[in-house]
Amino acid sequence: MRVLAILNLLLVTLIWGLTFPIQKMILPNISPFAYNAIRFWIATFLSFLIFGKGNRYGIILGVVLGISYATQTWGLSITTSSKSGFITAFYIVLIPLFSYFIEKKKPTKIQIFSFVVAMIGEYFLSGGIDSINFGDLLTFVCAIFYALHVVLVTHYSQKSKEKDLLTTQFFMVAVLNSMFGINGNWEVSYSILGVALFTAVFATIYALIAQAKYQKVVGSNTAALIFVGEPVFSTIFSIMLLSEKLSFVQIFGMILTLFALILAIIPKRFLGILREM
């Protein structure tokens, strides 16, 4: 079960990494809030048809996730794709804090070490930050709320069926982004609709099902370390789709980040052998 959980969470991480460049490609043509609203109205409709109306835990998750997505997508329209991926990744060092207060779980020494390595790696992967703009600050707000969301998904999935956390959650995100973007540009093209449909199905419905089902298997802290791969995939896809360049320093950062991810997913018994050596 743990291996299946890790594989599903890794796939979620890859999909999330892909969303950065493909959303960057269409955001100049539509309000970030309008795009998010369309994405989550599609997710709400499909989820309602398949899973039903959901419950009150989904409403709480939806408010938290709604703020997270709104600030991230707005920030992405101002800052670069790779920079957005790095700043969003700050949620990995915030998750242990929320996990301790909500779940009463402390990170292990290996996890603490991995968190430090991951953040150093992702700093280099981003190419460093020589200046901060408003988009970066918005993205940091996203990181705070996303860290809270990851822990709450683990917490509520132990109190409720996974499918009951979906529809109401997506509905709240759709409503919030519709309100935030009411005066924005709502002009929808086929490319925008295609990206919204893809992210609604794979980066939203599938991702949230996988989170709710498998995060409780590995724990919030391990899930966070798996998710550090998101900026790695984001950078790779940004190179492929947006022609962003990768320096030697960024390659070094990618290696460090992947090392932190590997530490999170290797079997505990193997870690025990290493400590005895």
PyMOL commands that set and color helices and strands:
alter all, ss='L'
color gray80, all
select helices_A, chain A and resi 2-29+32-51+56-76+81-88+91-103+109-125+134-157+162-165+167-180+190-218+220-226+229-242+248-265+268-276
alter helices_A, ss='H'
color red, helices_A
deselect
rebuild
show_as cartoon
